[in-house]
């Protein structure tokens, strides 16, 4: 059975390694895959986007996401089963909510805040170690979801709502969704929306942000423009994104998540 981990713990401290150790003690035959421990601190929505993008490339298994700025409060901890059988484990703060629609939605959910599968004593600040990792390991061993906690209505789970792009007057009003470590900015427009937006490979595009226009080319890859030039492209997840060849689009355009981006084909 595979267990995947996604956190904002970073690589400098022992936290991510301790999760591996807890899982190995309970389920030594589990294969653990680190999706990333480099989520920016407390960036729940960013983590939800990364989880949504990455999980379709993972085998069905148990998938843990711990980006938890409200750890130690009354927020719930949850484990849930998707329609395709995969299990998601994490805080009930929306971090799981962009992923589960890709797997048929939630068919069963439990509150694991006081799970009999947790480690004791439970730290008020390290639920990844004491709660999420042991629950995930026991589920990977085959423990029924109902044994992990008290059932809850899936409709009560916290969700994250992303902005939606709109097309009007020959232009697309999109929004920055996330920024990766290269400064590439993913937008809320997928491949299926390109035709309606009038965007096509090889066309020039005006990128307008806060009233300031920047010329860009809609290209297939970074190397299709000169170093330092702005480009619009489809990223690895077929989502429209902005980049600067060998540069940082987020810094150049002063873009942060939710900022509005107006795209006008020339």
N, C-alpha and C positions, 0 to 999 in steps of 0.2 A: 504494500500500500504506500502511496506517496503522500507526504505532508509538505505543503508549501508554506513559506513564511514571508510576510511583508510587514516591515516595521519602520519606525523613524528612529531606531536605536543607534544607528551609525555603526562604524567599525572600530572606533577608538576604545570603547569600553567592552566589558565582558558580557553584556546583556544578551546579544544575539547568540553567542556561544553557549550561554546557560540554557537558552531555549532548546538548542540542539541536545544538550546533555540530559535535560528532563525528558525529552521525547525518547532518547536512546535508552534511558533506564526503564521506561515503561514498554516501549515497542522497539527493541533492538534491531528488528528486521525492516523497520520503516525506512524508506528512502526520503530524506529531507532535502528539499530544493529551496534555496534562498532566492525568492523573486527579487527582493531588494531590501536592504536595511538603510537605504539612503534617502528615504522620503524626508522632505524638510520637516523640522520639528513642528508637531501639532497640526500638520497640513492634512486634515481629514479628507477634504474634497480631492486634493491632489492624489492621495492614496487610493481613493475610490476610483478615480479615472485610471490609474495605473493597474489596479486589480482588474477592472473591467477589460482593459486592453490585453492583459497578459494571460488571464485564465483560459481563454479559448485554445491556447497553445499548450496547456498542461493536461495530463491525463486526469480523468475523474479521480478524486481522492478527497483529502481533508485539506482545506485551505484556510490559513490563519492570517488575519490582518489585525495588527495592533498599532494603531495611531490613536492615542487615547488621552487627550488633554484633560478629561474629566475623571481620570482614574482616582479612586478613593471617594467618589461622591455616590449618590444614589442612582446614577445611570446604570442601566442593565447590561449584563454580559449575556451574549446569546450564542447559540449554535443552531443552525438551520439546515434543512435538506432541500436541495433544488429538485426540480422535476426529473433531471437526468441522473439523479442519485448522488451527485457530489455534495459535500458538506462544507459549509462556511462557518467559521468561528471568529468571534471578535466582539468588541464593544458595540452596543446598540446606539451608535451615533451617526449612522448613515454610511459608514465606510464600506459596508458590504452591499449597499443597495443598488449601485450601478452595475454590479456583476450579476446578481441573480436573474434579471430578466433575460440574459443571454443563455440561460440554462433552463428555461421554461417556467421561471418563477419559483416561489417558495411553497412547498407542499406541507412542511411541518417545521415548527420552530419551538425552541425551549429556552427558558431563562436559566442560565448556568451560574448566576451570581453566587448561589450557595450550593453548587453542585457537589454531590458526594464523591465525585471523581477528582476534586481539586486537592492540592497539597495543603497541609496544615503545618504551622499557622500561615494564614494568608497575609502577605504584606499589603499595606494600604497603597503602595506606590509601584509594585511590580506584579501586576496581574498577568502579564505575559508569562512569567515563570510559574506562578502559583495557581493560575486558573486556566488560561487559554492553552498553554502547551500541554498540561496533563489531560485536559478534556480532549484535545485534538488527538493525542496519542492513544487514549482509550478508545475513541471512536475509530481510529485507524486499525486497532486490534479487533474491532468488530462489535464493540459495545453498542446496544441499541440507543438511538438518539433519546428516546424516552427515559433512559436511565441516567442521562446527563443532567437533567433538570426538570423544572415544571413547565408544562406546555403553555404556550401563549398563542394568541391569535396572530398569524402572520401579517394581518392588516394593521396591527399595532406597531410594527417595526418602524424605526426611524428611517427616513429616506432623505436623499439629497436630490434637489432639482437643479439641473443645469439650464442656463439660458438657451434660447433657440434662435437660430438664424432666420431672417426674413428676407424676402425678395420683393422689391417694389421699385418702380421708376427706373428700371435698367441697372439697378445696383443691388448688392447684397449687404445687409447689415448683419454682421457676425459678431462673435464675442470671443475673447481669449479664454480658453478653458484651462490650459496648463502650460508650463514652461519647463523644458528639460535642462540638463546641465550644460548643454551647448548654447542655450539661449534661443532655441527653436520654439515657436509659439503655436500650439495646436488650437485650431478654431472649431466652432460648433457647426461645421458644415462637412458632411460626408460625400463620398463619391456619387451617391444617388442624387444629390442636389446640384451637381455641377451644370447639367443641361439647363435647368430652370434658371440658374443664375447667369447663364450666358458666358460661363468660363470655359475656356478650351486651351489645351496645350499650345504653346507658341504665341499666345496673345499677350499683349502688354496689359497691365492692370494698374489702376491708380489705387493706392492704399491710403485711406484717409483716417486719421486718428486725431481726435480733439481739434478738428478743423484744419489740420496740417496734412498736405498730400505728399506721398512718397511714390515715385515710379518703381514698378516691379515687373518681372517677367514670370508668367506661369510656365514652369519648366518641369521636366521629369526628375532632375537631380541637381545637386549643388554645382557640379562641374559645368553645367550648361550656361552659367553666367561667370563673369570675371570675379576674382577675389574682391570682397568688399561690397558686392552688389546684393540688393534685396531681391528675393525670389519668393514666389508662391508655389507650393508643390503639394502632392499627396504623400503623406507620411506612410510609415510601414503599416499603419492600421487603416489606410485609405481615408484618412481624415485630412482636410485641407489645413495647411500650416504655413507659417512665415519663417523664413530663415535668411541669414546673411552668409554667403559663401566665405568660409574661414573667419566668420565674425559672430556677433551676438545680436540677433534681431530684437530680443526683449529689451536689451540695453539701448540699442539704437532708437527704438520706437517708444521707449519708456512704457512698455506694456506690462500689465499685471493681470491675473485672472479676473474675469468679468468685464474688462475694458472693452468698449465697443470699437469695432473695426469695420469700416465701410469699404467695400471692394467694388470698383467700377471698371468693367472691361472697356478697353479703348477700341 
